[in-house]
Amino acid sequence: MSSSDDRESILSRVRGALAPLHERAAMPDYTTELAVMRQMMGSRDALVVFAERLALVNGIALTDPVALVARLRENKWLHGYCDPALWPALAPHFGADFKVETTYDRKRVDDYAFGITRAVGAIAETGTIVLNDATTSRRLGALTPWVHIAVVERAKIFSDLPEAVAGLGQDTNVIWVTGPSKTADVEGILIEGVHGPGVQIALVV
């Protein structure tokens, strides 16, 4: 057998393994009491807890588009991508000094300083932003710019992980984002922004 035949044999097995399942795998049995941080929430507002927890992992929570634009301008992050469904509401807050595209060109990934995409929700107890394919217009718009701004509906801030899992439905591709991209595989030194955005902002609306 030639090397090309070997390669095709391996790739065919990989493709078979990655083929969509006919039935979604059943979720494991678990009890919601495993959410040990539930007691820490108490009667506190989920948005307040989410903002605190996001700050603990070096993320930023904002509720005012004006504050968002000011932060982008202050850091000279003036060229970016925005989900076309979000742009009509956000456009009035951006000045002429910004260049914002609503079509993401994957051939120019280095041109975008920021990307604004929709989140499917967030988790207060961990400061986690939840993305999925159904709401993210362009996945690269959330992963490749140095700054990622996830627009989160306040009503979609879940108190804890079990509540989020129960409320997210059957989407087969969900991404949990807890602060900026991080790695500590080089001499145990924590470095941010290596495998994804170096700045993670949640704009709660």
Secondary structure, DSSP 4 states (H G I P E B T S, - for coil): --HHHHHHHHHHHHHHHHSPPSSPPPPPP--GGG-TTHHHHTT--HHHHHHHHHHHTT-EEES-HHHHHHHHHHTT--EEEE-TTTHHHHGGGS-TT-EEESS--GGGGGG-SEEEEE-SEEETTTTEEEEETTT-S-HHHHHSSSEEEEEE-GGGEESSHHHHHHHSTT-S-EEEE-SS-EE-TTTT--EESSSS-SEEEEEE-
